[in-house]
Amino acid sequence: MNRELDTIGKRIRACRKDMGYSQETLAAMLYMKKTTICRYEKDEHDIPSSIIVDLAKALQTTPNYLLMGESHEDSWEEEVIRILDWIKDPAMRKLAIRQLQCIADMI
């Protein structure tokens, strides 16, 4: 694991910056105070599991990445499930699944 990202707080901060979010923006998305995000990023507070899930969604990553530092490539199945879950229209979700099946058939 990259030493620069060896804590959950550092991974949250890196993901937030990758998304172009300020601490204020991320806090507003999660209905919390900026100081809470700041403390999470500094590893000053334990983060409840429900908040980790919310953080992962807001930062477009997986809870496993935030918790364990597993690379996004290590959890591609979760990424596919997460993306499909974002598609609310049943017809569009079915189309996306068919496209994935076509890609898998080509490999």
CYANA upper distance limits for C-alpha pairs under 8 A (distance plus 0.5 A):
  1 MET  CA      5 LEU  CA      7.86
  1 MET  CA      6 ASP  CA      7.21
  1 MET  CA     69 GLY  CA      7.48
  2 ASN  CA      6 ASP  CA      6.80
  4 GLU  CA     10 LYS  CA      7.75
  5 LEU  CA     10 LYS  CA      5.69
  5 LEU  CA     11 ARG  CA      5.84
  5 LEU  CA     14 ALA  CA      8.30
  5 LEU  CA     69 GLY  CA      7.94
  6 ASP  CA     10 LYS  CA      7.32
  6 ASP  CA     11 ARG  CA      7.96
  6 ASP  CA     69 GLY  CA      7.68
  7 THR  CA     11 ARG  CA      6.86
  7 THR  CA     43 ASP  CA      7.98
  7 THR  CA     69 GLY  CA      8.36
  8 ILE  CA     12 ILE  CA      6.62
  8 ILE  CA     41 GLU  CA      7.89
  8 ILE  CA     43 ASP  CA      7.63
  8 ILE  CA     66 LEU  CA      5.99
  8 ILE  CA     67 LEU  CA      6.30
  8 ILE  CA     68 MET  CA      8.12
  8 ILE  CA     69 GLY  CA      8.07
  9 GLY  CA     13 ARG  CA      6.67
  9 GLY  CA     40 TYR  CA      5.96
  9 GLY  CA     41 GLU  CA      4.21
  9 GLY  CA     42 LYS  CA      6.10
  9 GLY  CA     43 ASP  CA      5.61
 10 LYS  CA     14 ALA  CA      6.59
 10 LYS  CA     41 GLU  CA      6.36
 10 LYS  CA     42 LYS  CA      7.86
 11 ARG  CA     15 CYS  CA      6.57
 11 ARG  CA     41 GLU  CA      8.46
 11 ARG  CA     65 TYR  CA      8.46
 11 ARG  CA     66 LEU  CA      6.49
 11 ARG  CA     69 GLY  CA      7.88
 12 ILE  CA     16 ARG  CA      6.52
 12 ILE  CA     40 TYR  CA      8.40
 12 ILE  CA     41 GLU  CA      6.68
 12 ILE  CA     55 LEU  CA      8.40
 12 ILE  CA     59 LEU  CA      8.47
 12 ILE  CA     66 LEU  CA      7.07
 13 ARG  CA     17 LYS  CA      6.66
 13 ARG  CA     41 GLU  CA      6.22
 14 ALA  CA     18 ASP  CA      6.58
 15 CYS  CA     19 MET  CA      6.72
 15 CYS  CA     59 LEU  CA      6.53
 15 CYS  CA     61 THR  CA      8.40
 16 ARG  CA     20 GLY  CA      6.84
 16 ARG  CA     21 TYR  CA      5.89
 16 ARG  CA     22 SER  CA      7.66
 16 ARG  CA     23 GLN  CA      8.24
 16 ARG  CA     26 LEU  CA      7.96
 16 ARG  CA     59 LEU  CA      6.67
 17 LYS  CA     21 TYR  CA      6.29
 17 LYS  CA     22 SER  CA      7.75
 19 MET  CA     59 LEU  CA      7.25
 21 TYR  CA     25 THR  CA      6.20
 21 TYR  CA     26 LEU  CA      6.67
 22 SER  CA     26 LEU  CA      6.84
 23 GLN  CA     27 ALA  CA      6.48
 23 GLN  CA     34 LYS  CA      6.23
 23 GLN  CA     37 ILE  CA      6.78
 23 GLN  CA     38 CYS  CA      7.46
 24 GLU  CA     28 ALA  CA      6.62
 24 GLU  CA     33 LYS  CA      8.13
 24 GLU  CA     34 LYS  CA      5.67
 25 THR  CA     29 MET  CA      6.76
 26 LEU  CA     30 LEU  CA      6.87
 26 LEU  CA     34 LYS  CA      8.39
 26 LEU  CA     37 ILE  CA      8.13
 26 LEU  CA     58 ALA  CA      7.98
 27 ALA  CA     31 TYR  CA      6.42
 27 ALA  CA     32 MET  CA      5.47
 27 ALA  CA     33 LYS  CA      6.06
 27 ALA  CA     34 LYS  CA      5.74
 27 ALA  CA     36 THR  CA      8.21
 27 ALA  CA     37 ILE  CA      6.79
 28 ALA  CA     32 MET  CA      6.67
 28 ALA  CA     33 LYS  CA      7.86
 28 ALA  CA     34 LYS  CA      8.41
 29 MET  CA     58 ALA  CA      7.79
 30 LEU  CA     54 ASP  CA      7.67
 30 LEU  CA     55 LEU  CA      8.08
 30 LEU  CA     58 ALA  CA      8.33
 32 MET  CA     36 THR  CA      7.31
 32 MET  CA     37 ILE  CA      8.36
 33 LYS  CA     37 ILE  CA      7.43
 34 LYS  CA     38 CYS  CA      6.70
 35 THR  CA     39 ARG  CA      6.59
 36 THR  CA     40 TYR  CA      6.69
 37 ILE  CA     41 GLU  CA      6.65
 38 CYS  CA     42 LYS  CA      6.75
 39 ARG  CA     43 ASP  CA      6.59
 39 ARG  CA     44 GLU  CA      5.57
 39 ARG  CA     45 HIS  CA      6.56
 40 TYR  CA     44 GLU  CA      6.52
 40 TYR  CA     45 HIS  CA      6.22
 40 TYR  CA     46 ASP  CA      7.90
 40 TYR  CA     47 ILE  CA      7.52
 47 ILE  CA     51 ILE  CA      6.93
 47 ILE  CA     52 ILE  CA      7.08
 48 PRO  CA     52 ILE  CA      6.96
 49 SER  CA     53 VAL  CA      6.90
 50 SER  CA     54 ASP  CA      6.90
 51 ILE  CA     55 LEU  CA      6.45
 52 ILE  CA     56 ALA  CA      6.55
 52 ILE  CA     63 PRO  CA      6.58
 52 ILE  CA     66 LEU  CA      7.93
 52 ILE  CA     67 LEU  CA      8.46
 53 VAL  CA     57 LYS  CA      6.83
 53 VAL  CA     62 THR  CA      8.16
 53 VAL  CA     63 PRO  CA      6.14
 54 ASP  CA     58 ALA  CA      6.69
 55 LEU  CA     59 LEU  CA      6.46
 55 LEU  CA     63 PRO  CA      8.44
 56 ALA  CA     60 GLN  CA      6.27
 56 ALA  CA     61 THR  CA      5.42
 56 ALA  CA     62 THR  CA      5.63
 56 ALA  CA     63 PRO  CA      5.89
 56 ALA  CA     66 LEU  CA      7.56
 57 LYS  CA     61 THR  CA      6.82
 57 LYS  CA     62 THR  CA      7.71
 61 THR  CA     65 TYR  CA      7.33
 61 THR  CA     66 LEU  CA      8.22
 61 THR  CA     72 HIS  CA      7.93
 61 THR  CA     79 GLU  CA      8.06
 62 THR  CA     66 LEU  CA      7.11
 62 THR  CA     72 HIS  CA      8.14
 62 THR  CA     75 SER  CA      8.28
 62 THR  CA     78 GLU  CA      7.63
 62 THR  CA     79 GLU  CA      7.58
 63 PRO  CA     67 LEU  CA      6.48
 64 ASN  CA     68 MET  CA      5.97
 64 ASN  CA     69 GLY  CA      7.32
 64 ASN  CA     70 GLU  CA      6.82
 64 ASN  CA     75 SER  CA      8.23
 65 TYR  CA     69 GLY  CA      4.94
 65 TYR  CA     70 GLU  CA      5.26
 65 TYR  CA     71 SER  CA      6.71
 65 TYR  CA     72 HIS  CA      7.20
 66 LEU  CA     70 GLU  CA      8.43
 70 GLU  CA     74 ASP  CA      6.60
 70 GLU  CA     75 SER  CA      7.83
 71 SER  CA     75 SER  CA      7.52
 72 HIS  CA     76 TRP  CA      6.87
 72 HIS  CA     79 GLU  CA      8.36
 75 SER  CA     79 GLU  CA      7.02
 76 TRP  CA     80 VAL  CA      6.75
 77 GLU  CA     81 ILE  CA      6.80
 78 GLU  CA     82 ARG  CA      6.45
 79 GLU  CA     83 ILE  CA      6.63
 80 VAL  CA     84 LEU  CA      6.61
 81 ILE  CA     85 ASP  CA      6.53
 82 ARG  CA     86 TRP  CA      6.99
 83 ILE  CA     87 ILE  CA      7.40
 84 LEU  CA     93 ARG  CA      6.83
 84 LEU  CA     96 ALA  CA      8.09
 87 ILE  CA     92 MET  CA      7.32
 87 ILE  CA     93 ARG  CA      6.20
 88 LYS  CA     92 MET  CA      8.26
 88 LYS  CA     93 ARG  CA      7.63
 89 ASP  CA     93 ARG  CA      6.70
 90 PRO  CA     94 LYS  CA      6.61
 91 ALA  CA     95 LEU  CA      6.71
 92 MET  CA     96 ALA  CA      6.66
 93 ARG  CA     97 ILE  CA      6.75
 94 LYS  CA     98 ARG  CA      6.74
 95 LEU  CA     99 GLN  CA      6.70
 96 ALA  CA    100 LEU  CA      6.77
 97 ILE  CA    101 GLN  CA      6.71
 98 ARG  CA    102 CYS  CA      6.74
 99 GLN  CA    103 ILE  CA      6.79
100 LEU  CA    104 ALA  CA      6.67
101 GLN  CA    105 ASP  CA      6.63
102 CYS  CA    106 MET  CA      6.87
103 ILE  CA    107 ILE  CA      7.16
